[in-house]
């Protein structure tokens, strides 16, 4: 008896549409999302860093008891309201030994930058104060504005 063999050759395997279409599209979408996330992160951090540097300069001057330098970091209205002697009276006794910037938030509205910074001030190894320092952008510079 001559007839067809009991089994034929296996059918040709077709390439999966997932591999030919879905995987490349998914890769492009993933790269786009990661790139956009990086740009957003970079933009936000570049917007916050000048404000954080202003807070660091102010707090460093307070810790080092450079009252004139701390006064120079104040906004116009804060500089009119507080003197270097006022800063010395408020932060000089007990003397500050360290600080940490716990967070900085900035916002822009109608071309004006404002924000606040949460700062922990330490004296003799213990927490003396948790303060929230208001910030304003004056010209190109950020200033502490109590």
C-alpha positions in Angstrom: 0.0 0.0 0.0 1.3 3.2 -1.2 -0.2 6.2 0.4 0.8 9.4 2.1 3.2 9.0 5.0 1.5 8.9 8.3 2.6 12.4 9.2 3.6 15.3 7.1 6.4 17.8 7.6 5.7 20.3 10.4 3.9 23.5 9.3 6.2 26.5 8.7 6.2 28.7 11.7 5.1 32.2 11.1 6.8 35.1 12.9 4.8 36.5 15.7 3.2 39.9 15.2 4.2 40.8 18.7 7.9 40.4 17.8 7.7 42.2 14.5 5.4 45.1 15.4 4.7 45.3 19.2 8.3 45.0 20.5 9.7 47.8 18.3 6.8 50.1 19.1 7.1 49.3 22.8 10.8 50.0 22.7 10.2 53.4 21.0 7.5 54.3 23.6 9.8 53.3 26.5 12.7 55.4 25.2 10.4 58.4 24.7 8.9 58.1 28.2 12.4 57.8 29.8 13.7 60.8 27.8 10.7 62.9 28.8 11.1 61.9 32.4 14.8 62.9 32.3 14.0 66.3 30.8 11.3 67.0 33.4 13.7 66.0 36.2 16.5 68.1 34.8 14.2 71.1 34.4 12.8 70.8 37.9 16.2 70.3 39.6 17.7 73.2 37.6 14.8 75.4 38.8 15.2 74.5 42.4 19.0 74.5 42.7 19.5 78.4 42.7 16.9 78.6 45.5 18.7 75.8 47.5 22.0 77.6 47.0 20.5 80.8 48.5 19.2 78.8 51.5 22.6 77.2 52.0 24.4 80.5 51.9 22.0 82.0 54.4 22.2 79.1 56.8 25.9 78.7 56.5 26.3 82.4 57.4 24.1 81.9 60.5 26.1 78.9 61.6 29.4 80.7 61.2 27.9 83.8 62.9 28.6 86.0 59.9 25.6 88.2 60.6 26.3 90.8 57.8 26.6 88.0 55.2 23.3 86.4 56.4 21.7 89.9 56.2 23.0 90.2 52.7 21.0 87.1 51.8 17.7 88.6 52.8 15.2 90.0 50.3 14.7 93.8 50.2 11.8 93.9 52.6 13.5 91.4 55.0 16.7 93.5 54.9 14.7 96.6 55.8 12.9 94.8 58.7 15.8 92.9 60.2 19.3 94.2 61.0 22.4 92.0 61.4 22.1 92.6 65.1 18.5 91.1 65.0 19.9 88.0 63.4 22.6 87.8 66.0 20.1 88.1 68.8 17.8 85.4 67.2 20.4 82.9 66.2 23.5 83.7 68.3 22.6 82.1 71.7 23.0 79.2 71.9 25.3 79.3 68.8 24.2 77.2 65.9 26.5 74.3 65.1 24.9 72.8 61.9 21.9 72.9 59.7 20.2 70.7 57.1 18.0 71.7 54.2 15.1 69.2 54.4 13.2 70.4 51.3 12.9 73.3 48.9 9.7 74.1 47.0 9.5 76.8 44.3 6.7 78.0 42.1 6.5 80.5 39.3 3.4 82.6 38.7 3.2 85.5 36.3 6.9 85.5 35.9 7.6 85.7 39.6 9.4 83.0 41.5 8.4 82.3 45.1 8.9 79.3 47.4 9.9 78.0 50.8 12.6 75.9 52.3 12.3 73.6 55.3 15.5 73.9 57.4 16.6 72.2 60.6 19.0 74.3 62.7 21.1 72.5 65.3 22.8 73.9 68.4 25.2 71.8 70.5 24.2 68.6 68.9 20.5 68.9 69.4 17.8 70.3 67.2 17.2 73.9 68.1 14.6 74.8 65.4 12.7 73.5 62.4 12.0 76.6 60.4 10.3 77.2 57.1 12.1 80.0 55.3 10.1 81.9 52.6 12.0 82.6 49.4 11.5 85.1 46.6 13.3 85.5 43.3 14.6 89.1 43.0 16.1 89.6 39.6 18.5 86.7 38.9 18.9 85.8 42.6 16.9 83.9 45.1 16.6 85.5 48.6 15.4 84.4 52.0 12.4 86.7 52.8 11.2 86.3 56.4 
